[in-house]
Amino acid sequence: MLYLFGFDRIGVAVSDIYFVDPEPLPGQEGAERGVRLELRYLEAGELKGSIYSARPIAVDRPLWRVDLLESVEGTPGSFDRTHHHPGLDGWEPGRRVFDKGLSQEPLKWLAEHLADLEGVLDRAGVQRDEVSPADVAGLRERAPEIVETVGRLLDTVRAQSPEGPAGTSVRASWL
């Protein structure tokens, strides 16, 4: 499942994810599942026909990522693999950053961070002029709706079989 929330120059993409790290860090062995949220650049394309035609929209490079993950073998609701990537190098995430507040109250933590786009950008090393005032205001206004969507998707993931999607060997996700 993939949800997209678009503003002016940025958007938020939310997806379920099932993941098996082929080279896990110690203590991180085994399958993980949960919800991934990424703050992404958006680009509106030129119309391909008349003024009534659909406009192409590119969901481009990520700026920030939050992974609300749990080990498949663990206790649902433990958020034992929950982390974020404060900044990305192009398309590649940096190391996992585990934050006690994120693991203890992930939806509250997420709401606070989505409402503070300027702070997220500063920590990610992204210039504030890469987003518009409409992005800041829109994300702050829609943060509760995004967080509610993440919560519903977490419930859906937990209701699924712990084996993951059929035929999954390493990763299944839109993001």
C-alpha positions as CSV (number, residue, x, y, z in Angstrom):
1,M,0.0,0.0,0.0
2,L,1.3,3.5,-0.9
3,Y,-0.1,6.8,0.3
4,L,1.1,10.1,-1.1
5,F,0.5,13.6,0.4
6,G,1.7,16.4,-1.9
7,F,2.3,20.0,-1.2
8,D,4.3,22.4,-3.4
9,R,7.8,21.2,-3.8
10,I,7.8,18.3,-1.4
11,G,5.5,15.4,-0.5
12,V,5.2,12.7,2.1
13,A,5.2,9.0,0.9
14,V,4.0,6.4,3.3
15,S,4.2,2.6,2.6
16,D,4.1,-0.7,4.4
17,I,7.4,-2.6,4.2
18,Y,8.7,-6.1,4.8
19,F,12.5,-6.2,5.0
20,V,15.2,-8.8,5.5
21,D,18.7,-7.3,5.8
22,P,21.2,-9.6,4.0
23,E,24.0,-8.1,6.2
24,P,22.4,-7.2,9.5
25,L,24.1,-5.5,12.4
26,P,24.5,-7.5,15.5
27,G,21.1,-7.7,17.2
28,Q,19.3,-6.8,14.0
29,E,19.0,-10.3,12.5
30,G,15.7,-11.5,11.1
31,A,12.9,-10.1,9.2
32,E,11.4,-6.7,9.9
33,R,8.0,-5.2,9.0
34,G,6.2,-2.0,9.6
35,V,5.7,1.4,7.9
36,R,8.2,3.6,6.1
37,L,7.6,7.3,5.7
38,E,9.8,9.5,3.4
39,L,9.8,13.2,2.8
40,R,10.4,13.5,-0.9
41,Y,10.9,16.1,-3.6
42,L,7.9,16.5,-6.0
43,E,8.1,17.7,-9.5
44,A,5.1,18.7,-11.6
45,G,5.7,17.9,-15.3
46,E,4.4,19.7,-18.4
47,L,0.9,18.9,-19.7
48,K,1.0,16.2,-22.3
49,G,-2.1,17.3,-24.1
50,S,-4.8,19.9,-23.8
51,I,-5.4,22.1,-20.7
52,Y,-7.7,19.3,-19.5
53,S,-5.0,16.5,-19.7
54,A,-3.6,14.9,-16.6
55,R,-0.3,16.4,-15.4
56,P,2.7,14.1,-14.9
57,I,3.9,14.2,-11.3
58,A,7.4,12.9,-10.3
59,V,7.9,11.7,-6.8
60,D,11.6,12.2,-6.6
61,R,14.6,11.9,-4.3
62,P,14.0,11.4,-0.5
63,L,15.1,14.0,2.0
64,W,14.3,12.3,5.3
65,R,13.1,8.8,6.3
66,V,11.4,7.3,9.3
67,D,11.1,3.5,9.6
68,L,8.5,2.3,12.2
69,L,9.7,-1.3,12.1
70,E,9.4,-4.2,14.4
71,S,11.1,-7.6,14.2
72,V,8.7,-10.2,12.8
73,E,9.6,-12.6,15.6
74,G,9.2,-9.9,18.3
75,T,6.2,-8.6,20.2
76,P,3.7,-6.5,18.1
77,G,3.9,-2.9,19.4
78,S,7.5,-3.2,20.6
79,F,8.9,-0.9,17.9
80,D,12.2,-2.7,18.5
81,R,13.7,-1.8,15.1
82,T,12.1,1.7,14.8
83,H,14.6,4.3,13.7
84,H,15.1,7.2,11.4
85,H,17.6,8.5,8.9
86,P,18.0,12.3,9.6
87,G,19.7,12.8,6.2
88,L,20.2,10.9,3.0
89,D,23.1,11.0,0.5
90,G,21.2,11.1,-2.8
91,W,19.1,8.0,-2.8
92,E,21.1,6.2,0.0
93,P,20.2,6.4,3.6
94,G,22.8,7.0,6.2
95,R,23.1,4.7,9.2
96,R,20.1,4.0,11.3
97,V,19.5,6.4,14.2
98,F,17.6,5.0,17.1
99,D,15.8,7.6,19.2
100,K,14.3,6.6,22.5
101,G,11.3,9.0,22.0
102,L,10.7,7.5,18.6
103,S,10.6,4.0,19.9
104,Q,8.5,4.8,23.0
105,E,5.8,7.0,21.3
106,P,6.4,6.8,17.5
107,L,3.2,8.5,16.4
108,K,3.7,11.4,18.8
109,W,7.4,11.7,17.7
110,L,6.4,11.6,14.1
111,A,3.7,14.3,14.6
112,E,6.1,16.6,16.3
113,H,8.7,16.2,13.5
114,L,6.2,16.6,10.6
115,A,5.0,19.9,12.2
116,D,8.6,21.1,12.3
117,L,9.7,20.9,8.7
118,E,12.4,23.6,9.2
119,G,14.0,21.5,12.0
120,V,13.9,18.3,9.9
121,L,15.5,20.1,7.0
122,D,18.2,21.6,9.2
123,R,19.1,18.2,10.7
124,A,19.0,16.7,7.2
125,G,21.4,19.3,5.8
126,V,18.8,20.6,3.3
127,Q,18.7,24.3,2.6
128,R,15.4,25.8,3.6
129,D,15.0,27.5,0.3
130,E,14.6,24.1,-1.3
131,V,11.0,24.1,0.1
132,S,8.4,26.8,-0.1
133,P,6.3,28.4,2.6
134,A,3.3,26.4,1.2
135,D,5.3,23.2,2.0
136,V,5.9,24.3,5.6
137,A,2.3,25.4,6.1
138,G,0.8,22.4,4.3
139,L,2.8,19.8,6.1
140,R,2.1,21.4,9.5
141,E,-1.6,21.5,8.7
142,R,-1.8,17.9,7.4
143,A,0.5,16.3,9.9
144,P,-2.4,14.9,12.0
145,E,-3.9,13.3,8.9
146,I,-0.6,11.8,7.9
147,V,0.1,10.4,11.4
148,E,-3.4,8.9,11.4
149,T,-2.7,7.2,8.1
150,V,0.5,5.8,9.5
151,G,-1.3,4.4,12.5
152,R,-3.9,2.7,10.3
153,L,-1.3,1.2,8.1
154,L,0.6,-0.1,11.2
155,D,-2.6,-1.8,12.3
156,T,-2.9,-3.4,8.8
157,V,0.7,-4.6,8.8
158,R,0.3,-6.2,12.2
159,A,-2.8,-8.1,11.1
160,Q,-0.9,-9.7,8.2
161,S,0.9,-13.0,8.2
162,P,4.4,-12.7,9.8
163,E,5.9,-14.6,6.9
164,G,5.6,-11.5,4.7
165,P,4.3,-11.2,1.2
166,A,4.4,-14.4,-0.9
167,G,7.7,-14.9,-2.7
168,T,9.5,-12.2,-0.6
169,S,13.2,-12.9,-0.2
170,V,14.6,-9.5,0.8
171,R,12.3,-6.6,0.5
172,A,8.7,-5.8,-0.3
173,S,7.6,-2.2,-0.4
174,W,6.8,0.8,-2.6
175,L,9.5,2.7,-0.8
